[in-house]
Amino acid sequence: MKKKLISATTTHFKTVFHHEPESIFLSPGRINLIGEHVDYNDGFVLPAAINKYICFAVSTSESDEFTLVAQDLNETYRFNWQNEIKPVDKMWVNYMLGVLHQLKVRGFTFKGLNVVFSSTIPMGAGLSSSAALECGFGYVLNKLFHLGLSREEIALIGQQAEHTFVGVKCGIMDQFASVFGKKNKVIKLDCTTLEHEYHTADFKYYSLLLFDSNVKHTHLTSGYNTRREEVEQGLAILQNKFSSLKTFRDVTAYQLNELKEELGETIYKRCLFVINEIKRVNEAVYALDRNHFESLGKLMFETHEGLSNAYEVSCEEVDFLVDFVKNEKQVIGSRMMGGGFGGCSINLVEKGCEEKLFEKISKAYFEQFGIQLNQYKVKISKGTSKVNKKYKAN
Ligand code: GAF
């Protein structure tokens, strides 16, 4: 799959630009085991890069011209580095322009590039194809023009690109996971300091299985930004009363309850979710390190419950997928994953039962919603990287 992607991207590059690409890069999508909607709340998250990628085939150009080719969409965008960089009405272009803009405001300057990119990360499925595009492109520019950026800086530039050129006020989890991923490791990321540690992701008798609802999250931008505003408002109210509180990490259930009326029902339940979810991540890491998979699975179900009812970022279709597997004893944990309002559920499923389960759930899902369900059995893989020559297509 990876070889095929590299080969197809390279071949397309040669067709478009009539020469070999100078370099090839891979930038992965991500999963998140637990810790949802807490990255922008100073929490902990537990993501990992996966074996679904955006592949970039690139060469530098003598002029100031950037030629960006989105192979899968059959679209090309040309842009001159000397021109002002502003958002345009094409989303994929904005991810890339946003990165260029971030570099320009930091005072970097360079020549143009020829780029073809192609992807195996399903779009709008909550697997962070956008972070893979931003960070992958940042990584490419960093390598080809010797900008001297660290991986952390590349992730932060990707996040800023998304804030300024796409309008999603996202946290740092997706970009961080894409850039810092390691084979067979989940990353416990402290979103306040960006300190992180790797934990072995060996689920022994269980597989990580994603069910893609194929519901594209059209409300994601507005819903996501609203949630962020709500919890920021909540924290400000809490800090006003308890001046020693720095982040949600410091808030106790007692303090929250004391301000229940002032916070109002909606903000109260959003904050309660955040406090509980931050705790759950620590409990999940404890369980994972000790192979207590059933406890881990239980925490995943609890997260879903919170995301669906208190944080209200799930949807009917993904709720159905999680509810359905509660009656299947070979599934020990399940929850919606990512920003929400559609996308995938992540499941811990007993090895060997995956196909039968998919048959059953996809049938029920189709009967209920008339939508085809997709499944992805993902492997935890390394983060953004330059591809070794041996993979090049001939
Ligand atoms: C999206 C965002 F981009 C992340 O920063 C994170 O908040 C996630 O939703 C929810 O956990 O993927």
Boltz pocket constraint, residues with backbone or C-beta under 6 A from the ligand:
constraints:
  - pocket:
      binder: B
      contacts: [[A, 35], [A, 36], [A, 37], [A, 38], [A, 39], [A, 40], [A, 126], [A, 128], [A, 170], [A, 171], [A, 172], [A, 173], [A, 174], [A, 338], [A, 339], [A, 340]]
      max_distance: 6.0
